Amino acid sequence: MLSVSEAEATIFNLVSPLDNQQDTEIVDLLAADSRILASAVTSQMHFPYWDNSAMDGYAVRYADVQQATQQQPAILEIVEEIPAGYQPQSTIEPGQAARIFTGAVLPAGADTVVMQENTQRQENRVLILTAPQKPQEFVRQRAAYYQAGTQLLPPGIMLNGAEIAVLATAQCTQVSVYRRPRVAIFSTGNELVPPKKPLQPGQIVDSNQYALAALVRQSGAEPLMLGIVPDEPPALEKAIAYAVSNADIVISSGGVSVGDYDYVQQIIESLKGKIHIQAVAMKPGKPLTVATFRNQVIYFGLPGNPASALVTFWRFVQPTIKKVSGLVDGWQPKFIKAFTRQELRSDGKRETYFWGKLHLQNGIYEFQLAGGSQSSGNLINLAQTNALAVMSVGQTLISSGEEVQVLLN
């Protein structure tokens, strides 16, 4: 049985990102939100595109106004008005100025903008009452933010609002992104029924497949739902073989313990899969199977108990999906320190995870344990949780108000 850190290292070393040549697609800019950029983006345009004003005011020559004061203002002739989107027609000569607005192109001859609050207009003249602190004040210079031909965005990043804005500014209307990883999901067990089917005595509704499909989508991948597979070797072999041939990652729940009807591991081996992990010293989530196949598909056999399935997903599967998706950074599990509002207890034999809600109070993170039982079979109090408090091996008590490590879901 591996420790959690050993299991993590093993799993993440097995993961290969999608190929940046074969596993890409071109999407329109409006469809690129939350996608992973597959290749570096450059632009042939500078940004700003041209020298422009950062203020409403007057475009001037610094030499004409550098000595201006309220007692001895510089008096300049206004030769043009330049709103945003207008191409200036005049060159600013000594003793001249142009009325200019934020974002407008700086006219030739001008090198500085004086904000209108430091001026006084008199018909076709403007009095500069305060000298600028330096030349080019309130001027956004061409190429100050980005030089054409250099890398604008690197590959392997997620495209969110700010990145979409940058691409729009560069007039990059189509983007090369990684395809979404395909994740096959199925549940095992003769006792399981889908949510639409009436329950008979001894049966259980298959919640895991629906939960895992939702989590897969939230992780940026496409779920391939294969339904419920009975605890029968031929049916399991058929399902696993299909999943391995049609997905990048396979997730099954149930059938990975040591019961008489737990066949998953032997079937993986019969299909030439290599098993790397059979159990992890964590609670919940001990019976975890991780295997790989020759086509680089990674297989996760999660425990059947709902809380165990979700905890192991958050701890191991979610970062795996993000790494496979092409993310260069930010795919790793995210831990922070928080103060627990309740006492946490463990027997100390395994790394133990408690689900609950993280709150930010006056700049301090606090962990609120979910009410009710922390049983691996209790999925009800998993609702509205967003974090897992972690107690390490050998740790048996964390008192209320003490610091605890928390995994963000």
Secondary structure, 3 states (H helix, E strand, C coil): CECHHHHHHHHHHHCCCCCCCCCEEEEEHHHCCCCEECCCEECCCCECCCCEECCCEEEECHHHHCCCCCCCCEEEEEEEEECCCCCCCCCCCCCEEEEECCCCECCCCCCEEEEHHHEEEECCEEEECCCCCCCCCCEECCCCCECCCCEEECCCCECCHHHHHHHHHCCCCEEEEECCCEEEEEEECCCEECCCCCCCCCCEECCHHHHHHHHHHHCCCEEEEEEEECCCHHHHHHHHHHHHHHCCEEEEECCCCCCCCCCHHHHHHHCCCEEEECCECEECCCCCEEEECCCCCEEEEECCCHHHHHHHHHHHHHHHHHHHCCCCCCCCCCEEEEEECCCEECCCCCEEEEEEEEEEECCEEEEEECCCCCCCCCCHHHCCCCEEEEECCCCCEECCCCEEEEEEC
